[in-house]
Amino acid sequence: MSHTGNDPLIELAASTSTRVELDEEGVLHVIAGSVTLRLDRDTCEELATTLARAVVALGRRQPRQRKPRLSLVSGATARKGDPASR
């Protein structure tokens, strides 16, 4: 599971401070700030589920006073007028 830097990475998703890329070997590169996790698909799916559960649990323990920056997106890109794109 090592990326040589020579293979192109395909960006799967990105935000202002995080992104997920895929290399030619099928390894997902999850980048958050200066930290990069290189994960196989199963581990990445498990991490995504665990993070989602943690955010829900955190919301129950410490409700936010402001609206969260989370959004639902259907398909690869949000469409104009789609409620999920707001």
ZITA-V318259 format. One record per backbone hydrogen bond with DSSP energy under -1.0 kcal/mol. CO is the residue of the C=O (numbers start at 0). NH is the residue of the N-H. If there is no record, write none. Layout:
BEGIN
co;nh
CO;NH
CO;NH
END
This chain:
BEGIN
co;nh
9;21
12;19
16;32
17;14
18;30
19;11
19;12
20;28
21;9
22;25
26;22
27;38
28;20
29;36
30;18
31;34
34;31
36;29
38;27
39;43
40;44
41;45
42;46
43;47
44;48
45;49
46;50
47;51
48;52
49;53
50;54
51;55
52;56
53;57
54;58
55;59
56;60
57;61
78;81
81;84
82;85
END
